[in-house]
Amino acid sequence: MEEQNKINNEEKIKEEEKIKELEKKLEEAEKLKNDYLEGWQRERAEFLNFQKEIKKRNEEIIKNANEDMIRDLLTVLDSFDISINSLNVEGLTPTEKNIRRGIELIREQMLNVLEQKGLKEIKSVGEKFNPIYHEALEIIKGEEDDKIAEEIIKGYELSGKVIRPAKVKVIKNNK
């Protein structure tokens, strides 16, 4: 019986050692799992940040490309304005009046499309001169100091940013 107890004790000791070894391996596996999980979570967060950065860069590229294209189209709007103004005379034939009206409609349609993209005309005549929105091409004498008397070339903002200041004549009171 003693020998049986001795064998049982040895078996218990071996089992306890085996359990401790398995617990140690389980602990190491848990630690390894946590390390992998934390690493994966870090990489996932970095990847999501990278995606956001790429999206932001792409939006900025598109915005800049749109701004460049819209700035180029402003010269076309200017050409429409010049054409319309050159046809603002008395004695036009009905055909010439129709041509002028057609040009006005095309200009208006183009301006509407550009306004949908965020373009806004800068108001000038009668406004106080503001160097952010206006560029003075000529100073004229008058009563109201720093008022804009005439707009030579229209100015525009795109999404709140001035992309072309209005070119104007400004009144200066030289008393």
C-alpha positions as CSV (number, residue, x, y, z in Angstrom):
1,M,0.0,0.0,0.0
2,E,2.8,2.3,0.8
3,E,4.3,1.6,-2.5
4,Q,0.9,2.3,-4.1
5,N,0.8,5.7,-2.3
6,K,4.3,6.5,-3.3
7,I,3.4,5.8,-7.0
8,N,0.2,7.9,-6.6
9,N,2.2,10.7,-5.1
10,E,4.7,10.6,-7.9
11,E,1.9,10.6,-10.4
12,K,0.3,13.5,-8.6
13,I,3.6,15.4,-8.6
14,K,4.1,14.6,-12.4
15,E,0.5,15.8,-13.1
16,E,1.0,19.0,-11.0
17,E,4.3,19.7,-12.9
18,K,2.5,19.0,-16.2
19,I,-0.4,21.3,-15.1
20,K,2.1,24.0,-14.1
21,E,3.9,23.6,-17.4
22,L,0.6,23.8,-19.3
23,E,-0.4,26.8,-17.3
24,K,2.9,28.4,-18.2
25,K,2.5,27.6,-21.9
26,L,-1.1,28.9,-21.7
27,E,0.1,32.1,-20.0
28,E,2.8,32.5,-22.8
29,A,0.2,31.8,-25.5
30,E,-2.1,34.5,-23.9
31,K,0.7,37.0,-23.8
32,L,1.6,36.2,-27.4
33,K,-2.1,36.5,-28.4
34,N,-2.3,39.9,-26.7
35,D,0.9,41.1,-28.3
36,Y,-0.4,40.0,-31.7
37,L,-3.8,41.6,-31.0
38,E,-2.2,44.9,-29.9
39,G,0.0,44.9,-32.9
40,W,-2.9,44.2,-35.2
41,Q,-4.9,47.0,-33.6
42,R,-2.0,49.4,-33.9
43,E,-1.6,48.5,-37.6
44,R,-5.3,48.8,-38.2
45,A,-5.4,52.3,-36.6
46,E,-2.4,53.4,-38.7
47,F,-4.0,52.0,-41.8
48,L,-7.3,53.9,-41.1
49,N,-5.3,57.1,-40.5
50,F,-3.4,56.5,-43.8
51,Q,-6.7,56.0,-45.6
52,K,-8.0,59.3,-44.1
53,E,-4.8,61.1,-45.2
54,I,-5.0,59.7,-48.7
55,K,-8.7,60.8,-48.9
56,K,-7.8,64.3,-47.6
57,R,-4.9,64.6,-50.2
58,N,-7.2,63.4,-53.0
59,E,-9.9,66.0,-52.0
60,E,-7.2,68.7,-51.9
61,I,-5.9,67.7,-55.4
62,I,-9.4,67.7,-56.8
63,K,-10.2,71.1,-55.1
64,N,-7.0,72.6,-56.5
65,A,-7.7,71.2,-60.0
66,N,-11.2,72.6,-59.9
67,E,-9.9,75.9,-58.7
68,D,-7.4,76.1,-61.6
69,M,-10.0,75.1,-64.1
70,I,-12.5,77.6,-62.8
71,R,-9.9,80.3,-62.8
72,D,-9.2,79.5,-66.4
73,L,-12.9,79.7,-67.2
74,L,-13.2,83.2,-65.7
75,T,-11.5,84.5,-68.9
76,V,-14.3,82.9,-70.9
77,L,-16.8,84.7,-68.6
78,D,-14.9,88.0,-69.2
79,S,-15.1,87.4,-73.0
80,F,-18.9,86.9,-72.7
81,D,-19.1,90.2,-70.7
82,I,-17.1,92.0,-73.4
83,S,-19.3,90.6,-76.2
84,I,-22.5,91.5,-74.3
85,N,-21.2,95.1,-73.6
86,S,-20.1,95.6,-77.2
87,L,-23.7,94.7,-78.3
88,N,-25.3,97.1,-75.8
89,V,-25.9,99.9,-78.4
90,E,-29.0,101.4,-79.9
91,G,-30.2,100.4,-83.4
92,L,-29.5,96.7,-83.3
93,T,-31.4,94.6,-85.8
94,P,-33.7,91.8,-84.4
95,T,-31.0,89.3,-85.4
96,E,-28.3,91.1,-83.5
97,K,-30.6,91.4,-80.5
98,N,-31.2,87.7,-80.6
99,I,-27.4,87.1,-80.8
100,R,-26.9,89.3,-77.8
101,R,-29.6,87.5,-75.9
102,G,-28.1,84.1,-76.8
103,I,-24.7,85.2,-75.5
104,E,-26.3,86.4,-72.3
105,L,-28.1,83.1,-71.8
106,I,-24.9,81.1,-72.4
107,R,-23.0,83.3,-69.9
108,E,-25.8,83.0,-67.4
109,Q,-25.8,79.2,-67.8
110,M,-22.1,78.9,-67.4
111,L,-22.1,81.2,-64.4
112,N,-24.9,79.0,-62.8
113,V,-22.8,75.9,-63.3
114,L,-19.7,77.6,-61.7
115,E,-21.8,78.9,-58.8
116,Q,-22.9,75.3,-58.1
117,K,-19.2,74.5,-57.7
118,G,-18.8,77.3,-55.1
119,L,-18.0,80.4,-57.3
120,K,-19.3,83.7,-56.1
121,E,-19.1,87.1,-57.7
122,I,-17.5,89.8,-55.5
123,K,-19.7,92.9,-55.2
124,S,-17.8,96.1,-56.0
125,V,-19.5,99.2,-57.3
126,G,-20.7,101.3,-54.3
127,E,-18.8,99.2,-51.8
128,K,-16.0,100.4,-49.6
129,F,-12.6,99.4,-51.1
130,N,-11.1,96.3,-49.4
131,P,-7.7,95.2,-50.6
132,I,-8.6,91.5,-49.9
133,Y,-11.4,91.7,-52.5
134,H,-10.4,94.6,-54.7
135,E,-7.4,95.7,-56.7
136,A,-7.3,99.4,-57.4
137,L,-6.3,100.1,-61.0
138,E,-7.1,103.8,-60.9
139,I,-7.8,106.5,-58.3
140,I,-10.3,109.2,-59.2
141,K,-11.3,112.3,-57.3
142,G,-14.7,112.4,-55.6
143,E,-16.6,113.0,-52.4
144,E,-16.9,109.5,-50.9
145,D,-13.5,108.4,-49.8
146,D,-12.5,104.8,-50.5
147,K,-15.8,104.0,-52.3
148,I,-15.6,102.0,-55.5
149,A,-16.8,104.0,-58.5
150,E,-16.4,101.5,-61.3
151,E,-15.6,97.9,-61.8
152,I,-13.3,97.2,-64.7
153,I,-12.9,93.4,-64.3
154,K,-15.2,91.3,-62.1
155,G,-13.7,89.6,-59.1
156,Y,-14.6,86.1,-57.8
157,E,-14.4,83.9,-54.7
158,L,-14.4,80.1,-54.7
159,S,-15.7,78.5,-51.6
160,G,-14.9,81.6,-49.6
161,K,-11.4,82.0,-51.0
162,V,-10.7,85.0,-53.3
163,I,-9.4,83.5,-56.6
164,R,-9.4,86.8,-58.5
165,P,-9.8,90.2,-56.9
166,A,-12.1,92.7,-58.7
167,K,-10.1,95.3,-60.6
168,V,-11.7,98.7,-59.8
169,K,-11.5,102.5,-59.9
170,V,-11.5,103.9,-56.3
171,I,-12.7,107.4,-55.2
172,K,-10.2,109.4,-53.1
173,N,-11.2,112.6,-51.5
174,N,-8.1,114.9,-51.7
175,K,-9.1,117.7,-49.3
